[in-house]
Structure formats: structure tokens, C-alpha cells
Amino acid sequence: MSVLNTKTVLAIDPGSSKVGMALVRRTASRESEVLWRAIATTEDLEVHVDAARAVEPFSMVIIGNGTRSKETVRRLRDHLPSVGMLVVDEKETSLNARERYWEHNPRRGWRRLLPASLQTPPVPVDDFVAVILAERVLLDE
């Protein structure tokens, strides 16, 4: 078994009006550590990319292949010409993100009786989608 070095990536879940973003580090012990996450308007993409870079430099940008992914890639190539980009499949990330939201925000009362996958969180979960995209790449390497 080889020892993996730490690696930090910025993952983005593009959308028509908002983008989910997460700065995720793979540790030497092969675990993921979320350093920063946010949901931003599409217009503020570059501002939030710079905010993530201020937290910690990243070696790659991972972009979900859904809505507006091509436009997002184009904008990021202009903004970060020397950073590698990888477009990945978003299959089932929304469902996984809902479950992850409920892990971070425990359900109370009657909500505990229903499976998390059947409940809609009260806030957007695009940032959790970005975390899942990052983990898929980092932990599969």
C-alpha cells in the first residue's frame, strides 16, 4: 500500500444562479478534511475562488459536469490559467449531499423517523455537492 501525500483541491458544483464550492484536503491518512465551503451567486464565482485560495492554495479545480459547467470552466481558465481542471460526473451527488447535510445538521422531532434521503433540507446543499465531488476524486486516486 502506497502512502498518499496531502493534496488540496477546490471543487465546484456549477448552477444557473448559484455555485457550491468546497476546499477539501486529502490527508496522509487518506481521509478528507473540509477546509472551507460556500454557496455563491454565479456572478461572484471568481471572488469566492480567491477567498478559497486565501484559506489554502489548491493544486486542482474539480468541476461538476452539470448545468453551466462549460461556462464555469471557461471563466476559471481565464481566472486561473496555471491551475489544472477536471470535469467530473455529478451522478447522484444531490442525493448524497442531502444525506451529508443531515449528518452535519441532525434531524429533530418527527424528522428523525423518516430516512434522510426522503427529506429536503431547508437550505441549498450545493456546497455539500462540491465536497462530495472533491472526495470522489481525492479518495479514488
Order of alpha helices (4+ residues) and beta strands (2+ residues): beta-beta-beta-alpha-beta-alpha-beta-alpha-alpha
